[in-house]
């Protein structure tokens, strides 16, 4: 099938590349010409394991192209994915201006062929009808010079051959394993009231549904949830809000464990074996961050407020998370007492491993608060340190290796649970430090190994 993906951020680029890999002819559109030039040269603008290799093979086969020409993309695609960003506004609601601009642009370039417009961006509930209206407005703008002065979008489209339907198809990709998630999804959610659009989307995802590209092709077909647009949009928000709440719950349990002498890792194992609870997202630490959980929970809270309902549980989950980001500071103060004049090293900067994403990362809160308390802050991150991608970081000295990080530090804080952090030369690092203290902000390291290397080990809820 012919596919156009508009927006080559994290979701758009992964979606377009994977669809090209399974055999569709994909054109990815981005209005940043320098970015397009970079992708045409075979380089990925984001770090995601396996993505660059998949881009290269799909481009070499002729299935994947990049352009800054929206008109060319719209003309090419039978299915048009809108995959631009919807960052949070200060109020907590989503900034949908990029979605609006793309929808209006699509309307300005629609031709006589039937199109399926797919909302892949995380958009406020009810955006399906809104996107349709914006597309029609764009179409009306194009028709006005002819004979439609004063006509509405619906009236204009009735007089033209342009036909389209809108589908909500939320993404559930995890940064760091997005390629795996695309080919091995738990479910595919499709929201629309058009059977024609549904049939095309099922055809598009056929090779993924039947697990032709799955790690285990013998598994049953991927469940496809077909629903109305608003329910599909709510599924995305509800899923992320639940996972964020689950993390906040175990963090609150961890804080109680600290006070009563229990070990949250054992508690999590004990409750995680309950099939009604499950063991995923029960890792206590210094809180959740990234581009999805904070934005989506805030957006759902804002939506509830808009409709006269106060989302008490979601607001509590956010409050617990905000407090949890200060736990590492509290533990540093318990061990070092006064932080003014001390040097603290952060192991990891990104909000999770196997990504270069620093959006709403707990490390940023730590840097800000340590600076406020008069501490010198250093950091080492496998991606940020090696690529030189500083993302506007300030108040922190980014070191090039773990030993340089440890040198003259009074304490280290493990912020990101990168797998390579398990096997660092901690004995050597301890000898380089003023005070070999490790605050394990993810309960990730082996306490016995650290203590044998000479560290004073402090976990979360342990």
C-alpha positions as CSV (number, residue, x, y, z in Angstrom):
1,X,0.0,0.0,0.0
2,X,1.0,3.6,-0.5
3,X,1.6,5.4,2.8
4,X,2.5,9.0,3.8
5,X,3.7,9.7,7.3
6,X,3.7,13.4,8.2
7,X,6.2,14.2,11.0
8,X,9.4,12.4,11.5
9,X,9.7,12.6,15.3
10,X,10.0,9.5,17.4
11,X,6.6,8.0,16.5
12,X,6.5,9.1,12.9
13,X,10.0,7.9,11.9
14,X,9.6,4.5,13.6
15,X,6.1,4.0,12.2
16,X,7.2,4.9,8.6
17,X,10.3,2.9,8.7
18,X,8.6,-0.2,10.1
19,X,5.7,0.0,7.6
20,X,8.3,0.3,4.8
21,X,10.2,-2.7,6.1
22,X,7.0,-4.9,5.9
23,X,6.6,-4.0,2.3
24,X,4.6,-0.8,2.0
25,X,5.8,2.2,-0.1
26,X,6.2,4.9,2.5
27,X,7.0,8.6,2.0
28,X,7.9,10.4,5.2
29,X,7.3,14.2,5.2
30,X,8.9,16.8,7.5
31,X,9.0,20.6,7.1
32,X,12.6,20.7,8.4
33,X,14.6,20.5,5.2
34,X,17.9,19.9,7.1
35,X,16.4,17.0,8.9
36,X,15.1,15.6,5.6
37,X,18.5,15.9,4.1
38,X,20.0,14.0,7.1
39,X,17.5,11.2,6.7
40,X,18.0,11.0,2.9
41,X,21.7,10.4,3.7
42,X,20.8,7.4,5.7
43,X,21.2,8.9,9.2
44,X,18.6,8.8,11.9
45,X,17.9,12.1,13.8
46,X,17.0,10.2,16.9
47,X,18.7,7.4,18.8
48,X,16.7,4.1,18.8
49,X,18.3,0.7,18.7
50,X,18.0,-0.9,15.3
51,X,16.3,2.1,13.6
52,X,19.3,3.3,11.5
53,X,19.8,-0.2,10.1
54,X,16.1,-0.6,9.3
55,X,16.0,2.8,7.6
56,X,19.0,1.9,5.4
57,X,17.5,-1.4,4.3
58,X,14.1,0.1,3.6
59,X,15.6,3.0,1.7
60,X,17.8,0.7,-0.4
61,X,14.7,-1.4,-1.3
62,X,12.9,1.8,-2.5
63,X,10.1,1.4,0.0
64,X,11.2,4.4,2.1
65,X,11.6,8.0,0.9
66,X,11.8,11.4,2.6
67,X,10.6,14.8,1.5
68,X,9.7,18.2,2.7
69,X,7.0,18.5,0.1
70,X,3.6,17.9,1.8
71,X,1.7,18.0,-1.5
72,X,3.8,15.2,-2.9
73,X,3.2,13.1,0.3
74,X,-0.5,13.7,0.2
75,X,-0.7,12.8,-3.5
76,X,1.3,9.6,-2.9
77,X,-0.6,8.2,0.1
78,X,-3.7,6.1,0.2
79,X,-3.2,6.3,4.0
80,X,-1.9,9.5,5.6
81,X,-0.5,9.3,9.1
82,X,-0.5,12.5,11.2
83,X,2.5,12.0,13.5
84,X,3.5,15.4,14.7
85,X,4.2,16.5,18.3
86,X,1.5,17.5,20.8
87,X,3.7,19.0,23.6
88,X,2.1,20.0,26.9
89,X,1.1,23.6,27.5
90,X,1.7,25.2,30.9
91,X,-2.0,24.5,31.7
92,X,-1.5,20.8,31.2
93,X,-3.5,20.5,28.0
94,X,-2.0,19.4,24.7
95,X,-0.7,21.9,22.2
96,X,-2.4,20.8,19.0
97,X,-1.3,23.6,16.7
98,X,1.0,21.3,14.7
99,X,-1.8,18.8,14.2
100,X,-4.1,21.6,13.1
101,X,-1.4,22.9,10.6
102,X,-1.0,19.4,9.1
103,X,-4.7,18.8,8.8
104,X,-5.2,22.1,7.1
105,X,-2.3,21.4,4.8
106,X,-3.8,18.0,3.9
107,X,-7.1,19.7,3.0
108,X,-5.3,22.1,0.8
109,X,-3.8,19.2,-1.2
110,X,-6.5,16.6,-1.3
111,X,-7.3,15.2,-4.8
112,X,-10.1,13.0,-6.1
113,X,-8.7,9.8,-4.6
114,X,-10.2,8.4,-1.4
115,X,-7.8,8.8,1.6
116,X,-7.7,7.5,5.1
117,X,-6.3,10.1,7.6
118,X,-4.8,8.5,10.6
119,X,-4.3,10.3,13.9
120,X,-1.1,8.8,15.3
121,X,-0.3,11.8,17.4
122,X,-1.6,11.7,20.9
123,X,-4.5,14.1,20.7
124,X,-7.3,15.3,23.1
125,X,-10.4,13.1,23.2
126,X,-12.8,14.2,20.5
127,X,-10.0,15.3,18.1
128,X,-11.2,13.0,15.3
129,X,-14.2,15.2,14.5
130,X,-12.0,18.3,15.0
131,X,-9.4,17.0,12.5
132,X,-12.1,16.3,10.0
133,X,-13.4,19.8,10.3
134,X,-9.9,21.4,9.9
135,X,-9.3,19.3,6.8
136,X,-12.6,20.4,5.3
137,X,-11.7,24.0,6.2
138,X,-8.4,23.6,4.3
139,X,-10.3,22.2,1.4
140,X,-12.7,25.1,1.5
141,X,-9.9,27.6,1.5
142,X,-8.6,26.0,-1.7
143,X,-12.1,26.1,-3.4
144,X,-13.0,29.7,-2.4
145,X,-11.4,31.4,-5.4
146,X,-13.6,29.3,-7.7
147,X,-17.3,29.4,-6.7
148,X,-17.6,28.7,-3.0
149,X,-17.5,32.1,-1.4
150,X,-19.0,31.8,2.1
151,X,-19.5,28.1,1.8
152,X,-18.7,25.8,4.8
153,X,-16.2,23.0,4.6
154,X,-19.0,20.4,4.5
155,X,-20.8,22.2,1.6
156,X,-17.5,22.5,-0.3
157,X,-16.6,18.8,0.0
158,X,-20.1,17.9,-1.1
159,X,-19.4,19.6,-4.4
160,X,-16.0,18.0,-4.9
161,X,-14.7,14.5,-5.6
162,X,-12.3,14.6,-2.6
163,X,-13.4,11.9,-0.1
164,X,-11.7,10.9,3.2
165,X,-12.3,9.3,6.6
166,X,-10.5,9.9,9.9
167,X,-9.1,7.0,12.0
168,X,-7.6,7.1,15.5
169,X,-4.7,4.7,15.8
170,X,-2.8,5.5,19.0
171,X,0.7,4.3,19.4
172,X,2.1,2.3,22.4
173,X,5.8,2.4,21.6
174,X,8.4,2.3,24.4
175,X,11.5,4.2,23.7
176,X,14.5,1.9,23.5
177,X,12.5,-1.0,22.2
178,X,10.2,0.7,19.7
179,X,11.1,-1.6,16.8
180,X,10.3,-4.7,18.8
181,X,7.0,-3.1,20.0
182,X,6.0,-2.3,16.4
183,X,6.4,-5.9,15.2
184,X,5.3,-7.6,18.5
185,X,2.4,-5.4,19.8
186,X,0.1,-6.4,22.6
187,X,-2.8,-5.0,20.5
188,X,-3.6,-2.6,17.7
189,X,-6.3,0.0,18.4
190,X,-8.4,1.4,15.5
191,X,-11.1,3.9,16.0
192,X,-13.5,5.0,13.2
193,X,-17.1,4.8,12.1
194,X,-16.1,3.9,8.5
195,X,-15.9,0.3,7.5
196,X,-14.0,1.2,4.4
197,X,-11.3,2.9,6.4
198,X,-11.2,0.0,8.9
199,X,-10.8,-2.5,6.0
200,X,-7.8,-0.5,4.7
201,X,-6.2,-0.2,8.1
202,X,-6.5,-4.0,8.7
203,X,-5.0,-4.6,5.3
204,X,-2.1,-2.2,6.2
205,X,-1.4,-4.0,9.4
206,X,-2.0,-7.5,8.1
207,X,1.7,-8.6,8.2
208,X,2.0,-7.4,11.8
209,X,-1.4,-8.9,12.9
210,X,-0.5,-12.3,11.5
211,X,3.0,-12.0,13.1
212,X,5.0,-12.4,9.9
213,X,7.6,-10.1,11.4
214,X,7.2,-11.1,15.0
215,X,9.9,-12.5,17.3
216,X,7.7,-15.6,17.7
217,X,5.6,-16.1,14.6
218,X,3.8,-19.1,16.2
219,X,1.8,-16.9,18.6
220,X,-1.9,-16.2,17.9
221,X,-2.7,-13.2,15.8
222,X,-2.3,-9.8,17.4
223,X,-5.7,-8.6,18.9
224,X,-7.2,-5.7,16.9
225,X,-9.5,-3.5,19.0
226,X,-12.0,-1.8,16.8
227,X,-14.0,1.0,18.4
228,X,-15.3,4.5,17.9
229,X,-12.8,7.4,17.6
230,X,-13.3,8.9,21.1
231,X,-12.8,5.5,22.8
232,X,-9.6,4.9,20.8
233,X,-8.3,8.2,21.9
234,X,-9.2,7.5,25.5
235,X,-7.5,4.1,25.4
236,X,-4.2,5.8,24.8
237,X,-4.6,8.2,27.7
238,X,-6.0,5.6,30.1
239,X,-3.2,3.1,29.4
240,X,-0.4,5.6,30.2
241,X,-2.3,7.1,33.2
242,X,-2.7,3.6,34.7
243,X,1.0,2.7,34.2
244,X,2.1,6.1,35.7
245,X,-0.3,5.5,38.7
246,X,1.1,2.0,39.2
247,X,4.7,3.4,39.4
248,X,3.6,6.2,41.8
249,X,1.9,3.5,43.9
250,X,5.0,1.4,44.3
251,X,7.0,4.5,45.0
252,X,4.7,5.4,47.8
253,X,5.0,1.9,49.2
254,X,8.8,2.2,49.0
255,X,8.7,5.4,51.1
256,X,6.7,3.5,53.7
257,X,9.1,0.6,53.5
258,X,12.0,3.0,54.3
259,X,10.2,4.0,57.5
260,X,9.2,0.5,58.7
261,X,12.3,-1.5,57.7
262,X,10.8,-3.5,54.8
263,X,12.4,-4.0,51.4
264,X,10.3,-2.8,48.5
265,X,12.0,-5.1,46.0
266,X,10.8,-8.1,48.0
267,X,7.4,-6.5,48.5
268,X,7.1,-5.8,44.7
269,X,8.0,-9.5,44.0
270,X,5.4,-10.7,46.4
271,X,2.6,-8.6,45.0
272,X,3.7,-8.9,41.4
273,X,3.1,-12.7,41.5
274,X,-0.5,-12.0,42.0
275,X,-2.0,-12.4,38.5
276,X,-4.4,-9.6,39.2
277,X,-1.5,-7.2,39.7
278,X,1.4,-8.4,37.6
279,X,5.1,-7.6,38.0
280,X,5.5,-4.9,35.4
281,X,5.9,-1.2,36.4
282,X,6.6,-2.2,40.0
283,X,10.2,-1.0,40.1
284,X,10.5,1.7,42.8
285,X,12.8,4.6,42.2
286,X,13.0,8.3,41.7
287,X,9.9,8.7,39.6
288,X,8.6,8.6,36.0
289,X,9.4,11.1,33.3
290,X,9.8,11.2,29.5
291,X,7.6,12.5,26.8
292,X,4.5,10.4,27.4
293,X,3.5,9.8,31.0
294,X,3.8,13.4,32.3
295,X,2.0,14.8,29.2
296,X,-0.7,12.3,28.9
297,X,-1.6,12.2,32.6
298,X,-1.8,16.0,32.7
299,X,-3.9,16.1,29.5
300,X,-6.4,13.6,31.0
301,X,-6.6,15.6,34.2
302,X,-7.2,18.7,32.1
303,X,-9.9,17.0,30.1
304,X,-11.6,15.8,33.3
305,X,-11.5,19.4,34.6
306,X,-13.0,20.7,31.3
307,X,-16.0,18.4,31.8
308,X,-16.6,19.1,35.4
309,X,-14.9,16.2,37.0
310,X,-11.9,16.3,39.4
311,X,-9.6,13.3,38.8
312,X,-8.4,12.8,42.4
313,X,-6.5,9.6,41.8
314,X,-4.6,11.0,38.8
315,X,-3.7,14.2,40.6
316,X,-2.4,12.1,43.5
317,X,-0.2,10.1,41.1
318,X,1.3,13.3,39.8
319,X,1.9,14.6,43.3
320,X,3.6,11.4,44.5
321,X,5.8,11.5,41.4
322,X,6.8,15.1,42.0
323,X,7.8,14.3,45.6
324,X,9.6,11.1,44.5
325,X,12.1,13.2,42.4
326,X,13.3,14.7,45.6
327,X,14.0,11.4,47.4
328,X,17.6,11.2,46.1
329,X,18.2,14.7,47.5
330,X,16.8,13.6,50.9
331,X,19.0,10.5,51.0
332,X,22.1,12.6,50.0
333,X,21.4,14.9,52.9
334,X,20.9,12.0,55.3
335,X,24.4,10.7,54.4
336,X,26.4,13.8,53.6
337,X,24.4,16.3,55.8
338,X,25.2,19.6,54.2
339,X,25.4,19.5,50.4
340,X,26.8,23.0,49.9
341,X,30.4,22.6,48.6
342,X,30.0,18.9,47.9
343,X,30.4,17.3,44.5
344,X,27.7,14.9,43.3
345,X,27.9,12.6,40.2
346,X,24.9,11.4,38.3
347,X,25.1,8.0,36.6
348,X,22.7,8.6,33.6
349,X,20.8,11.6,32.3
350,X,18.1,10.3,30.0
351,X,14.7,9.4,31.5
352,X,15.2,5.7,30.6
353,X,18.0,3.6,29.1
354,X,18.5,3.0,25.3
355,X,17.3,6.5,24.4
356,X,18.8,10.0,24.1
357,X,15.5,11.5,25.3
358,X,15.9,14.0,28.2
359,X,12.3,15.3,28.1
360,X,11.1,15.7,31.7
361,X,13.9,13.4,32.9
362,X,14.3,13.2,36.7
363,X,18.0,14.1,36.2
364,X,16.9,17.6,35.3
365,X,15.2,18.0,38.7
366,X,18.2,16.6,40.5
367,X,20.6,19.0,38.7
368,X,18.3,22.0,39.5
369,X,17.9,21.2,43.2
370,X,21.6,20.2,43.7
371,X,22.6,23.5,42.2
372,X,20.1,25.3,44.4
373,X,21.7,23.7,47.5
374,X,25.2,24.7,46.5
375,X,26.5,21.4,45.2
376,X,28.7,20.9,42.2
377,X,27.1,18.4,39.7
378,X,28.8,16.1,37.3
379,X,27.2,13.5,35.1
380,X,28.0,10.6,32.8
381,X,25.5,9.1,30.3
382,X,26.4,6.5,27.6
383,X,24.6,8.4,24.9
384,X,24.7,12.1,26.0
385,X,28.5,11.9,26.8
386,X,29.5,10.1,23.7
387,X,27.5,12.0,21.1
388,X,28.0,15.4,22.7
389,X,24.2,15.9,22.7
390,X,23.8,18.4,25.5
391,X,20.1,19.3,24.9
392,X,20.6,22.7,26.5
393,X,21.9,21.2,29.7
394,X,23.1,23.7,32.2
395,X,24.5,23.5,35.8
396,X,26.2,20.2,35.1
397,X,29.6,19.1,33.9
398,X,29.1,16.1,31.5
399,X,32.1,13.8,31.8
400,X,33.3,11.4,29.1
401,X,33.7,8.2,31.2
402,X,32.6,6.8,34.6
403,X,36.1,7.2,36.2
404,X,36.2,10.9,35.4
405,X,32.7,11.2,36.9
406,X,33.8,9.5,40.1
407,X,37.0,11.5,40.5
408,X,36.7,13.8,43.6
409,X,32.9,13.1,44.1
410,X,31.4,12.9,47.5
411,X,28.5,10.7,46.3
412,X,27.1,9.1,43.1
413,X,23.4,8.8,42.2
414,X,22.3,6.2,39.8
415,X,19.6,8.0,37.8
416,X,19.2,5.8,34.6
417,X,19.4,2.1,34.7
418,X,21.6,1.6,31.7
419,X,22.6,-2.1,31.5
420,X,26.4,-1.2,31.2
421,X,26.2,0.4,34.7
422,X,26.0,-3.1,36.3
423,X,29.5,-3.9,35.3
424,X,31.5,-0.7,35.9
425,X,34.8,-0.9,37.8
426,X,33.3,0.3,41.0
427,X,36.3,-0.6,43.1
428,X,38.4,1.8,41.0
429,X,35.7,4.4,41.1
430,X,35.4,4.2,44.9
431,X,39.1,4.9,45.3
432,X,38.8,8.0,43.2
433,X,36.0,9.5,45.4
434,X,36.2,11.7,48.5
435,X,33.3,9.6,50.0
436,X,32.3,6.4,48.2
437,X,28.5,6.8,48.6
438,X,26.1,5.3,46.0
439,X,22.4,6.4,46.0
440,X,20.8,3.7,43.8
441,X,17.8,5.7,42.4
442,X,16.5,2.7,40.5
443,X,17.3,-0.2,42.9
444,X,19.3,-1.5,39.9
445,X,22.7,-2.3,41.3
446,X,23.8,-5.3,43.4
447,X,24.2,-4.0,47.0
448,X,26.7,-6.7,47.9
449,X,28.9,-5.9,44.9
450,X,28.9,-2.2,45.7
451,X,29.7,-2.8,49.3
452,X,32.5,-5.2,48.5
453,X,33.9,-2.4,46.2
454,X,34.0,0.0,49.2
455,X,30.7,1.9,48.7
456,X,28.2,2.8,51.2
457,X,25.0,1.7,49.3
458,X,21.6,3.4,49.8
459,X,18.6,2.2,47.8
460,X,15.0,3.4,47.5
461,X,12.6,1.7,50.0
462,X,15.2,-0.8,51.1
